[in-house]
Amino acid sequence: MIELLVFGLIVLSTVCLWLLIEQRKSWKFLIWFIPTLLILITSTYLTYTSLLGLPKVGVPEHGLYLKHHIDEPKWIYIWVLEKNNIPKSYQIIYSREKHNALEGVKTKANEGKFMIIRKAESTDMEETEKKEGGENSGFTIGGDVGFYEWDHTSDLPPKNNLEETK
């Protein structure tokens, strides 16, 4: 599979270079060909890396924490359950603060708590502090993104709603 992709990229590169050499005097051709080629190459790279299952570089905005792996000098890998129960992996630049925060999240998750990642707003932080009696129960991994404990027993409606409406 990989050999076919490499062969296809070599053939595409050869054809594109040949076209650029042959059409170098036609500025109209070069104006549309070069940006189109750059967009094609970029989209091919992004599609290929997503097909391989490589992690997305960046911090997830929301989801349910599943697991993380720390490659200490360089990266932190996080697996998050996102919309429609689809797990996604993210790659974050390593820092000691993020490492410590994720160890706290792992401890809570091992205790059976559901840890949710979301963008923190100042009002959310104030509400969390008020609920916890002035003590913040979240872990921040940089910027305004943090993990928070989710109490599914109080946040979800009871399952016997049909019996109550009758």
Secondary structure, DSSP 8 states (H G I E B T S, - for coil): -HHHHHHHHHHHHHHHHHHHHHTTT-HHHHHHHHHHHHHHHHHHHHHHHHHHT--EES--SEEEEEEEEEETTTEEEEEEEEGGGEEEEEEEE--HHHHHHHHHHHHHHHTT-EEEEEE--HHHHHHHHHHTTS----EE-STTEEEEEE-HHHHS--TTHHHHH-
